[in-house]
């Protein structure tokens, strides 16, 4: 991957990320995919190298890097292990919300530990009755003299079984207030009344998706981020960033399969000639490389637009629906090109395909993303994602 516009410092970070991915992750992807959590020592090592949350300010443990740099890191990690790259996708989103809207005490305590890989914070937004209708929340935060009492459930939560804290979005106003009645809280998951469960997912098992239940959970006033009723807008501001990063996760994972297939068709001989001599094997790979290059370019264009303060919601929605879909299809075709070798667990194509496929759902389905593209192009079109 060549990004000629990067500065010398940014190129150095890129090299560090690629070396770490190559030396620490590449050979253990298949073994790690069977685990139910990421190794704590691996996360701490990533934190020491600044690979988890470089966009966080230096005073809070990051390096104040750009969104483009975060994309470079996420792509490098995902090329070797998409599951490990999740920590570099979710932490910038959640850390950004905390840095912008949390109290000084909260930022000083939480952000350095997130950046160091010592603290995994999950995003508690989706609920059983709706994921795409994200503002239609039922989990209630009832105000008391000392703070709030939480009751309800969050589901399909990334790090749901493995998180230490939850950036939680709960209803503090009436349902008629819709998004304006939602507030944001930072909640430890070891409090009395909190129960975390794990889903038996087909992919991304080390990430630990699950449900989190809150039964009369008492939290202090200091858990609130910003003001009451402003929670929903806070998280929506960060979704554009995570959608670019998810797309780069998919691009990198698919690129790994494409690169391996290019090598395979050169090494494998049939009818006395390498497979690469047959257009039926090389033309599809040329198409795959072309699609991935186009997707990658749009991702970095969008991240650069974000860094410059330009509107980028449309571009984020575009890559979010395309990358998981195209990535899944591309990896599937690479698997097939490997013949019976590709069908076994000795090769990573099936695991990659499953891991990428799940991202067609998380962070907004393709239908929601296309609605956003249409809305950004021609304005509200009825049931728009507001």
C-alpha positions in Angstrom: 0.0 0.0 0.0 1.6 3.3 -1.1 0.3 6.6 0.3 2.7 9.2 -1.2 1.1 12.1 0.6 2.1 10.9 4.1 4.7 12.9 6.0 7.9 11.3 7.2 6.4 10.9 10.7 3.3 9.4 9.3 5.3 7.0 7.2 7.2 5.9 10.3 3.9 5.1 12.1 2.8 3.2 9.0 6.0 1.1 9.0 5.6 0.4 12.8 2.0 -0.8 12.3 2.9 -3.0 9.3 5.9 -4.5 11.1 3.9 -5.2 14.2 1.1 -6.8 12.1 3.6 -8.9 10.1 5.7 -10.1 13.1 3.0 -10.4 15.9 -0.3 -11.1 14.1 0.1 -12.7 10.7 0.9 -16.3 11.7 -1.6 -16.5 14.6 -4.8 -15.2 12.9 -6.5 -18.6 12.5 -5.5 -19.7 16.0 -6.7 -16.4 17.5 -10.0 -16.6 15.7 -11.0 -19.5 17.9 -10.3 -17.6 21.1 -13.0 -15.7 23.1 -10.9 -12.6 23.8 -7.8 -10.8 22.6 -4.6 -11.4 24.6 -4.2 -8.5 27.2 -0.5 -8.5 26.7 -1.0 -8.1 22.9 -3.2 -5.0 23.5 -0.7 -3.5 25.9 2.0 -4.0 23.4 -0.1 -2.2 20.8 -0.7 0.6 23.3 3.0 1.0 23.9 3.5 1.4 20.1 0.7 4.0 19.9 -1.4 1.7 17.6 -4.7 1.8 19.5 -5.8 5.5 19.7 -3.3 7.8 18.0 -6.0 10.4 17.4 -6.4 11.0 21.1 -4.5 14.2 22.2 -1.0 13.7 23.6 -2.0 15.0 27.1 -4.4 12.0 27.3 -2.0 9.3 26.1 -2.4 9.6 22.3 -0.2 11.3 19.8 -2.7 13.8 18.3 -2.5 12.1 14.9 -4.9 12.6 12.0 -7.9 10.4 11.0 -5.8 9.4 8.0 -3.1 7.9 10.3 -5.8 6.1 12.2 -6.9 4.6 8.9 -3.4 3.6 8.0 -3.0 1.7 11.3 -6.4 0.0 11.1 -5.7 -1.2 7.6 -2.2 -2.5 8.5 -3.6 -4.5 11.4 -6.6 -5.8 9.5 -4.3 -7.1 6.7 -2.9 -9.6 9.3 -5.9 -10.0 11.7 -9.2 -8.2 11.3 -10.2 -9.1 14.8 -7.2 -7.4 16.4 -8.0 -4.3 14.3 -11.3 -3.9 16.0 -9.6 -2.2 18.9 -8.1 0.4 16.5 -11.6 1.0 15.1 -13.8 1.3 18.2 -11.4 3.2 20.4 -11.0 6.3 18.2 -14.8 6.6 18.0 -15.4 6.2 21.7 -12.3 8.0 22.8 -13.2 10.9 20.6 -16.7 11.2 22.2 -15.1 11.1 25.7 -12.4 13.7 24.8 -14.9 16.1 23.3 -17.7 15.8 25.9 -16.3 14.2 29.0 -15.3 16.0 32.2 -11.6 16.8 32.8 -11.4 14.1 35.5 -13.1 11.6 33.2 -10.7 12.3 30.4 -7.6 12.2 32.6 -8.6 8.9 34.1 -10.1 7.0 31.1 -8.3 8.1 27.9 -4.7 7.2 28.9 -5.9 3.7 29.9 -7.8 3.2 26.6 -4.8 4.4 24.6 -2.5 2.0 26.5 -4.7 -1.0 25.8 -5.5 -1.5 29.5 -9.2 -0.5 29.2 -11.7 -1.7 26.6 -14.8 0.6 26.4 -17.8 -0.7 24.5 -20.4 1.5 22.7 -23.9 0.8 24.2 -26.3 2.0 21.6 -28.2 -0.9 19.9 -31.2 -2.3 21.7 -33.4 -5.4 21.1 -36.2 -3.6 19.3 -34.0 -1.7 16.9 -30.5 -1.2 15.6 -31.0 1.0 12.5 -33.6 3.1 14.4 -30.8 4.1 16.8 -32.7 7.0 18.4 -35.6 4.8 19.5 -34.0 3.8 22.8 -35.9 2.2 25.7 -33.1 1.8 28.3 -34.0 4.3 31.0 -31.8 6.5 33.1 -34.0 7.7 36.0 -32.6 10.7 37.8 -32.1 10.6 41.6 -30.6 13.0 44.1 -27.2 11.4 43.8 -27.2 10.4 40.1 -29.2 8.0 37.9 -30.6 4.5 38.0 -30.3 2.4 34.8 -32.8 -0.2 33.7 -32.8 -1.9 30.3 -30.8 -3.9 27.8 -28.2 -3.2 25.1 -27.6 -5.9 22.5 -25.3 -6.8 19.7 -22.6 -4.8 21.4 -19.0 -5.0 20.2 -16.9 -6.1 23.2 -20.2 -6.9 24.9 -18.6 -9.9 26.6 -15.1 -8.5 26.9 -15.5 -4.8 27.7 -14.5 -3.1 31.0 -16.8 0.0 30.6 -19.7 1.1 28.4 -20.3 4.4 26.8 -24.0 4.1 27.3 -26.8 5.9 25.6 -30.0 6.0 27.7 -33.3 7.8 27.7 -33.5 10.6 30.2 -36.4 12.4 28.5 -39.8 11.2 27.2 -40.1 8.9 24.2 -41.8 11.7 22.3 -38.5 13.7 22.5 -36.9 11.0 20.3 -33.2 11.6 19.9 -33.4 14.8 22.0 -34.3 12.8 25.1 -31.2 10.6 24.9 -28.1 11.2 27.2 -24.6 9.7 27.3 -23.1 8.0 30.3 -19.8 6.2 31.0 -20.6 3.2 33.1 -18.2 0.5 34.6 -19.4 -3.0 33.8 -18.5 -4.4 37.3 -21.2 -2.5 39.1 -24.0 -4.4 40.9 -26.9 -5.1 38.6 -24.8 -5.3 35.4 -24.9 -8.6 33.5 -22.9 -9.3 30.3 -23.6 -12.2 28.0 -21.7 -13.6 25.0 -23.3 -14.5 21.6 -22.2 -17.7 19.8 -21.2 -15.9 16.6 -19.8 -17.6 13.5 -17.1 -14.9 13.1 -15.1 -12.3 15.1 -15.2 -14.5 18.2 -12.3 -12.8 20.0 -14.2 -9.5 19.9 -16.9 -10.9 22.1 -20.2 -9.5 20.8 -23.1 -9.8 23.3 -25.9 -8.3 25.3 -25.5 -6.1 28.4 -28.3 -6.0 31.0 -28.8 -3.1 33.5 -31.1 -3.9 36.5 -31.4 -1.0 38.9 -27.8 0.0 38.3 -26.8 3.1 40.3 -24.4 5.5 38.7 -23.2 8.9 40.0 -23.9 12.3 38.3 -20.3 12.4 37.2 -21.0 9.5 34.8 -22.9 11.9 32.5 -21.1 13.3 29.4 -22.1 16.8 28.6 -25.7 17.8 29.2 -28.9 15.7 29.4 -30.6 15.2 26.1 -27.4 15.6 24.0 -26.2 12.0 23.9 -27.4 10.8 20.5 -25.8 13.7 18.6 -22.5 13.0 20.3 -22.2 9.4 19.0 -23.5 10.2 15.6 -20.7 12.6 15.1 -18.2 9.8 15.4 -19.9 7.2 13.2 -18.4 8.7 10.0 -14.9 7.9 11.3 -15.7 4.4 12.3 -17.4 3.7 9.0 -14.2 4.6 7.1 -12.2 2.4 9.5 -14.6 -0.5 9.0 -14.3 -0.2 5.3 -10.5 -0.2 5.5 -10.7 -3.3 7.7 -12.6 -5.1 4.9 -10.4 -3.8 2.2 -7.2 -5.0 4.0 -8.7 -8.4 4.8 -9.8 -8.9 1.2 -6.4 -7.6 -0.1 -4.6 -10.3 1.9 -6.7 -13.0 0.1 -6.1 -11.4 -3.3 -2.4 -11.2 -2.8 -2.2 -14.8 -1.7 -4.2 -15.8 -4.7 -2.0 -14.0 -7.1 0.9 -16.0 -5.7 -1.0 -19.2 -5.9 -1.9 -18.9 -9.6 1.8 -18.3 -10.3 2.9 -21.4 -8.3 0.1 -23.8 -9.2 0.6 -25.7 -12.5 -2.2 -27.3 -14.6 -1.9 -28.8 -18.0 1.9 -28.1 -17.9 1.4 -24.4 -17.3 1.0 -22.0 -14.3 -2.6 -21.1 -13.6 -1.5 -17.5 -14.2 -1.3 -18.2 -17.9 -5.0 -18.5 -18.1 -7.1 -15.3 -18.4 -9.9 -17.0 -16.5 -7.8 -16.8 -13.3 -6.0 -13.5 -13.8 -8.9 -11.3 -15.0 -11.0 -11.8 -11.8 -7.9 -11.0 -9.7 -7.3 -7.8 -11.8 -10.9 -6.8 -11.1 -10.6 -7.5 -7.4 -7.4 -5.4 -7.2 -9.2 -2.6 -9.1 -12.2 -2.6 -6.8 -10.1 -2.6 -3.7 -7.8 0.2 -4.9 -10.9 2.4 -5.7 -12.4 1.7 -2.3 -9.1 2.4 -0.5 -8.8 5.7 -2.3 -12.3 6.8 -1.4 -11.6 5.9 2.3 -8.5 8.0 2.5 -10.1 10.8 0.5 -13.0 10.8 3.1 -10.6 10.7 6.0 -8.6 13.6 4.6 -11.9 15.5 4.2 -12.7 14.8 7.8 -9.3 16.1 8.9 -9.9 19.3 7.0 -13.3 19.8 8.5 -15.2 19.2 5.3 -18.5 17.3 5.0 -17.8 13.6 4.6 -20.9 11.7 5.7 -21.8 10.7 2.1 -18.4 9.2 1.5 -18.5 7.3 4.8 -21.8 5.8 4.0 -20.6 4.8 0.5 -17.6 2.9 1.6 -19.5 1.3 4.6 -22.0 -0.5 2.3 -19.5 -1.3 -0.5 -16.5 -2.6 1.4 -18.1 -5.4 3.5 -20.2 -6.5 0.5 -17.4 -6.4 -2.1 -14.9 -7.7 0.5 -17.0 -10.8 1.2 -17.5 -11.5 -2.5 -13.8 -11.0 -3.3 -12.6 -13.3 -0.5 -15.2 -15.9 -1.6 -13.9 -15.9 -5.2 -10.3 -16.2 -3.9 -11.3 -19.2 -1.8 -12.9 -20.9 -4.9 -9.8 -20.1 -7.0 -7.7 -22.1 -4.5 -9.9 -25.2 -5.2 -10.1 -27.8 -2.6 -7.1 -26.2 -0.8 -9.2 -23.1 -0.1 -12.1 -25.1 1.5 -10.0 -26.4 4.4 -9.1 -24.7 7.7 -5.5 -24.8 6.7 -6.0 -21.6 4.7 -7.6 -18.4 6.1 -10.0 -17.5 3.3 -13.1 -18.9 4.9 -12.4 -17.3 8.2 -11.7 -14.0 6.6 -14.9 -14.2 4.6 -17.0 -14.9 7.7 -15.3 -12.1 9.7 -15.8 -9.5 6.9 -19.4 -10.7 6.3 -20.5 -9.6 9.8 -19.6 -6.0 9.0 -22.4 -5.9 6.5 -24.6 -5.5 9.6 -22.7 -3.7 12.3 -22.5 0.1 12.3 -25.4 0.4 9.9 -26.7 -2.0 7.2 -26.3 -1.4 3.5 -29.9 -0.2 3.3 -29.3 2.5 5.9 -26.0 3.5 4.2 -27.7 3.9 0.8 -30.5 6.0 2.5 -27.8 8.3 3.9 -26.2 8.6 0.5 -29.5 9.5 -1.0 -30.3 12.0 1.8 -26.9 13.7 1.5 -27.4 13.9 -2.3 -31.0 15.1 -2.6 -32.2 15.8 0.9 -34.7 14.0 3.1 -36.5 11.2 1.3 -39.2 10.3 3.7 -38.0 7.7 6.2 -34.5 9.1 6.3 -31.9 8.2 8.9 -32.0 11.4 11.0 
